[in-house]
Structures are given as C-alpha cells and as structure tokens.
Amino acid sequence: MSGSILFSDALLHLRKTQNDDLSVRALSVLLECAKGTQTVRGLAEALGINKPSITRAADRLQAEGWLRRDPDKADKRSVLLNLTPKGKTFARRLA
C-alpha cells in the first residue's frame, strides 16, 4: 500500500516541478535504483518489464543526469546502474 502512495506522490511531484515528461517506467527505474546498485536484468525481473524497456528508461535517466552506468567488474557483459548525486537528491524528494 505505501508503495502505491509513494508512486502517486512521486507523479504529483513531477507535475509540480515540470518534470511530467518522465515516464512511469523511468520513474520506476529511478525509484528501484534509489534502493542501491541495480542491473538491467535485475530491474527487469523486479519490475516485470523487458530488458530493452529498462535500457530505454535508463538512457532517459542518464540523459537527465540522474543515473550513471558503471562497468561490472565481475561480469564484463553487464553494467551497474547507480543514481548520480542529482538522482539521489531527486529520489529523496519523492520519498
């Protein structure tokens, strides 16, 4: 229940701050990344969204300066998704 309240509050906040062009999918990715380092595969499983959709959302968040991709030293085929300081600040304001 509290997750849905948080999500609706986040959408209202986006409208108030003129960031209403951020998709629900991108917002979901941002909020999951706020919990800690994520992979595309892990996000796809957690959110029930296919990997190409996660990648597009991550591209958008990266373009906004809210997300960064770091190489995964344990798996060279994978990248780790982390919020930037700007993304962390934004996510905290939503919580």
N, C-alpha and C positions, 0 to 999 in steps of 0.2 A: 504494500500500500504506500509506504513512504517513498518508494522509488518512483511511482507514478506521480505523486505530489511534487517531488523534486523535478521530474521531467516537465511537468506543466509549468512550474515556476521558472524553469530554465527557458522555456519557449516565450513566456511573458517578458522575461528579462531581455531576451534577444530582440523582441519587438521594440521595447523601450529604448534600447541602445542602438537602434538602426542596423542591427546585425541579423535581421529577419530573413536574409537570403541564405543563411546557413541551414542546410538540410537537416531533417530529423536524423538521418543516417549519420551525418558528420557529427552532429551533437552527441549521438550515442557513442560514437568512437571516442570523442573527446572525453566524455564522462567515464568511459571504461579506462582510458589511458590515465585519467586522474588517479586511479587506484594503484598505478605502478606501471612498470615496463610491460609492453604487450608485443605480440607478434601478429602479423596479418592472420595467420592460421588460428591463433588463439582467439582473436577478436571475432573471426567468422563463426567459430564454434560457440562462443559466449553469447553472441548477438543473433545467431541464426541467420546470418547474411552471407552471401557468397564472397569469396576472396576478391574477385575483381571489383565488387562494390565497395569493399573495405579499402582497397587500394585507391579508388577514386575519391573516397571520403578523406583518406589520409593525404592525398595530393592537395585537396582543397584546404585542409587544416594547415598543411605545410606552407602553402601559398599565403595564408593569412598570418603566418609566423607563430602559430600556436602549437605546432608539432614538429619534431625532428626525427629523422631516420638515422639510426646508428648501426654500424655493421655488427652482426652477431659473431663473435669470435669463436663460439662453439659450433656454429653451423654457417658456413660461408654462403649458403644459398639463401639465407634468411636475413631479414633486417629487424631491428628492435625499434619499436615506436615509443617515443617518450615525449611528454609535453615540454615545451620550452618554458622559461620563466613567465613569459607573456601568457602562455596557455594555462599554466598553473594558477596564475592570478585570475584569469577569466573563469576557470573551473571553480575556484574558491568562491568567487562572487555568486556563482549559481547555486552553491550548496547552502 
